[in-house]
Amino acid sequence: MHAFEMGEIVDDQLWYFSLSVNALIGVDMKSGAQIFIGSVPGEKLYGYRLYGSMQIIGDRMVLVPFSASSIAIFNISSKTFECTIPVRHPGKNAVHYREDCKFQSSAKYGNKVYMFGLTYPELLIYDCCDKELIYSRKWIDVYKAEYGFDICQVKDHFMFEKYNCLIDNRLYIPMGFTNRIMIMNMNDGDMEFLDIGKSGNIYYNIAYFNNSLWLACKEGDSIFLSYNLISQNQEEYTCDLISGTYKPCELIPLQNEIMAVPIRDIKPLMIDQDGSMKESKIPGKKSYIFFYKTYEEGLAVYSNIDKKISIFDRELNLVKEIDNDGQMDEIIAHAVRLAQTEQGYLVENPDVTLNEYLKSIVDRNKLPDIKNHSQSMGERIYCRLMDRH
């Protein structure tokens, strides 16, 4: 199974995008069957972290670019990419901007998808009905008016963290350089900022549970922090609660509790409604959870160690583990070979063996007229060799 860090579950179908290959993949959560759906046109075949998140509205899937150059719109009904929308460069004044990590956090509300930048300064809003992309500097202007400086001029920081939390019509999203949370009214687009915890805190994850925001720190003295939205009381947890260290961790909201899953080799932690904590019955692994998603049947988790999707029921009993047994690698390898042949050249890479590469040099019929394509040095050497036969 190709590593992945983002996906969505709709009607027992998991859609995910590969971390290292330009590949959209579908997984049947009941049977475990996996299908290669396609590659985003115009993007690198071996781009790393091409897309940082996805949102599904109706039969449209919106892929939010991490290192990709464009937003991709996929039609689930026809299983085709309808279009790609290039993201414009933010300009030379955005001194912190990096093309290899544009966006990761996103949210949907109504018919619109909202994209919050890691290093991209403007908020992007895509209207799935009007098929219009809007660039908004409103949050930058509001922040400057309140705190007195232009956030675009600050180097070496992220704008927003990966996770956000929608409560009614208000979206809460941690900022990547401060202990502030941006609160966005999704009805009118108004924004305000809320300082939670100590000034040195930076929050990795956020979840809503029992009238409180729960925040997991990646920087600062705290491990967790809870903030009651009604009383505005907050409580910080600064010790290693059971054993090892729980910082940073994923926060997974369940029916009656939150599960905190640490990176370290210790058990996940269960936090109940009164804030008391205990170890989970799920065994700990020394792994990094790349993806988790709650859905109607329970919880799906993917980690980077065993390369499997673990599916738990609502009581957190392990139901099944989905592995590809090499099937997905073969499917993607075949798709990559076809795509590269269509582009007019074949290169050695993790999914094309040296033997296949050498055969392509001998068999000219496997390659279209390469001279019609822009050529790298390797391609020009190939052409010169073929011209001598």
N, C-alpha and C positions, 0 to 999 in steps of 0.2 A: 504494500500500500504506500502510495506516495505521501510524504509528509504534507500536512495542511494545518492552517491555523484559523480558518474562518469558513463558515458555511451556514446553511439554513435548512430547517426541516419542515416540509410541507406534505401532509397526507402520507406519513411514513416513508417519505422519500428525502434522503439527505443529499443536498447539493453542496459540493465543496470544490475549491480551486487549489490546485497543487502549489506547494511552496516553491518548487524549483523548476517546474515545467509549465509551459503555456497550455494548461489542460483543465477544462471544466469536467467534473466527474459526478455521476449520479449513483447513489447507493440505495438499494431497497432495504429498509430497516428490518423487515420481517424475514426475507429470504437470504439477505446478505449479498445478493447479486450486484455487481458493479458494472457500470456502463461508461465508456468514454464518450462525452457529449460533443466536444469540439474545442478548438483553439480560437482565441480572440484574434481576428484579422489585424495585421499591421504591427503586432507586438512580437518581441523576441521569443523564439521557441524555448530558449533556456534562460529566460529572465528570472531572477531570484526575487521572490515576494512581489510579483507583479501587482496583485490586488490585496488590499488590506482588510476589506470587509465587503459584504453584499447585503442588499435588502430586496425583498420580494413584495411587490404590490400587484395583486391580481395575477395575470400571467406574464408580467414583466419582472425580470431580474436585473438589478442595477449593480454592476461591479465597480467598486470604488478603488481608484488607483493608489497603490503604494509606490512602486517604481515604474509602473506602466505609464505611457505617455497620454493615454486616453481613458475616459469613462466608457465602459462597454454595456450595451443594452441587449439583453438576451430574451427572446420570446420562448417561454416554456412550452406553449402549445405546439408551435411549429418546430421547436428545438433548433432554432437558428439565431445567429447574432444579427439583430436588426440594424444596428449601427454602432459606430464608435464616435465619441465626441472628444476631440483633443482638448487638453487642459492648457490654457495659455500660461506663459511664463509670468510670474508675479511682478517682475521688474527688478531693477538693480537695487532699489531701496530695501528690498527684503533680504537683508544681509545673512539671515539665518537659514534661508531656503536651501533645501537639498532635493535634487531631482529623484534621488533613490529612496526617499521616504516622504512622500507628499501627504497622504491621508491614511488614517487607520480607523478612527471613530466615525460612525455614521448612525443615523436614526431615521425612522420613517414616521410620518404623521399625515393622515389623509392620503392624498395622492402624490405627496412629495417626499423625496429623499434628501436628507440634510447631511453634508459631508464636512467634518471638522478636521482641520489640518494638524499633522504632526509638525511640519515645517512650512506648509503652505498657509499664508496669512489669511486669505479671504475664506469666508464661509460659502460653500457651493450648494445650491438648491436646484434639484432636478424635478420638474413637474412631469409626471408620467402621462398625464392626460394631454397637456399642451405640447409635450416633448420639447420643453424649453429649459435651458440651463441658465441660472441666475448667479452672478457673482455679487457677494455682499461684503462690504467693509464695516457694517454697522457695529459689530462687536468690538472691532479695533477702535472705532471712534468713541464708543461708550467707555471703553477701558481707559483711553487716553484722557477723556474728560474727567473721569473719576480719580485716576491715580497719577495723572500728570506726565506720562511718558508714552512714546510710540512703541508698542510691543514689537513692531517689525524691525526696530533698530537694535534689538538685543540679540546677541549671538549665542550659540551653543545651548539651546534649550528647545524643548518641544512646546508647541502651542497647547495641545490637549492630549490627554491620555487616551488609551484605547477604549475604555468602557464608559458607558453613560447609563442613566436611569430615568425612565419616563414615568412620571406619576401624574395621572390625569392629563392636563394639558401643559405640564411643566417638565422640561428636560433638565436634568442635573448632570453636569459633566466636569470632572476634575481637570484642572489646568496642569500643564506639564512642568511648571517652573516655580510654583508657589502653592501655599495651602488653600488657595481660593477655589471655590466651585462656581462655575458659571451656571446661572439659572435662566433658561430661555422659555418665554411664553410662546408656545407653538401656535397659538391663535393669532396673535398680533405681531410676533417677532421681537417684542421688547425683551431686554436683557438686564440682569442685575448680577452682582457678584457677592458671594458669601464667604467670609473667612471662617474656617473651621480648624480647631486645634492650634498647635504651635506654629510659629512662622517658618520653622525649618522643615515642616512636614511637606511631602509631596505624595499624592495618593495614586496608587497603581490601579485600584479597582473600587467600584462603588455598587452597592445593592440596597434595595429598600425592603425593610422588614419590620413589622409591628410598629408602625408610625415613625420609624427612625431610618436615617441613612446610616449604613455601615460602610466604613472606608478602610481599605487595606493600604498601609504605608509602604512605599519603596525607599523613601528617605525620611529621616527624622528619628526621634527617640521612641515613638509609638510603634506598636505592631498593628493594632486595630483601633478604630475610634468610632463611637456611635454618637449620632446627633439626632435628638428628638425634634421633629419638625413642628410639633405642637407646643411643647414646653421650652424648646430651644436649649434644653440641658444636654450636655455632652459628657462622655466618659471615655477616657483613654486607657488602653491596656498596654503596658510597657514591659512586662516580663515575659520570659519564655513560659507559656501557659502550662504545658505539660512536660515536654522534653524537646530538645533540639531548638530550632528557631523557625518561627512561622512568617518570616518576612523575606521577600514579599509572598503573597499567596493569591489564589483565585477565590472569589466569593461567589458561591452558587446558591441563589435563593430557592428553597424548596417550599413545600406546603406549610409546615409548622416550624421551620428552623432554617438556618443558613449553614451551609457546609463551606468551611475554609480549607482549601487544599494548598499546602505549602510546596515549595520546590524541593525542600530537603527530604531526606529519607525518614520520614515520620508519618504517623497516621493523620489523615484529615481530621479536622476539628468540627464538632457540631455545636452551634450556638442556638439556644432555644429562646422562647419569647421573653423570658425575664433576664436574658443576658448571660445565664450560666453556660458553661462550656464543658464538653467531654469529648473523649476520643471517639471517632467514628468506627463502625464495625468494618468499614472498607479498609483493606490492608494498604499500608503506605508503600510507595515506590520511590526510588531515587530517580525522578523524572521531572520533566517540565510539561505541564498540560498545555498542549497547543490549542485545543478546542474543547468546549463543552457547550451543551445546549439542553435545556429542559424542554420537554414536549409532552403531549397528552399522555403517552404511555409511561413516561419516566424521565430518565436522564441518559444522554449519550456523551461519552468522554473519549478523547483521543490524546495519547501521550506519545512522546518522541522516542521512548525506549523500546516498547514492544511492537510499535507500529500497528496497533490494532485499535478498533473502535469498540469500547466496552459499553454495553447497554444494560442499564439498571432499571428495575421497576420502581414504583412510587415508594416502596419500603426499602429501597437501595439494595435489593437482592440482585446479584449478577444474573442476568437473563441469558446473554450470549456475548460472544466476542466475534467481530467480523475481521477476517484477514483475507488477503487477496490470493495467497498461495501462488504468487508469481503471475497470476492472470492479468492483473492490472498493468504490471510492468510490460508484458507482451503487447497488450492493447495500445498502450501509450507509445511504446517503441515503434510499432507499426504506423501509428498516426504521425509520429515525428518523421519517419522515413518518407511517408507520402508527402507531407508538407514540405520537406526539404527538397524532394525531387521536383515538386511543382515550382519551387523557387529557383530551380536550375542548378543546384549543387548539393552535394552530400558531404558532410564533414564527420569525422570521428568524434563521438561524444558518448556519454554514459549509456545511451540507449541504442547506439549503432556500433557494432563490434568492429574490430580491426579487419576481420575477414570480410565482412560486408562492405566495408569501405574500399578495400583493395579490389573486390569484385567489381565495384562500380567504376573503377578506373579502367578495367579490362573491357567491360561491357558498355560501349558508348551509348547503346540504345536505352540505357537506364537514365540517361541525363538529357533533358531538352537542350536546345542550342544555348549554351552557357554564355556565348558572346553577346546575347541580348540583355544580359544583366550587368549591373554594376559589379565589379570584380575586386576581390581582395587579392593580396599578393599570392596566397595559396592557389586561388582560382586561376590566376594568370599563369602560374607555373604549370598547372594541370593542362590548360589550353595549349601552351607551348609544347608539352610532351605529346598531346594528342595530334597536333599538327604535323609531327614528324612521322606519324604512322601512315 
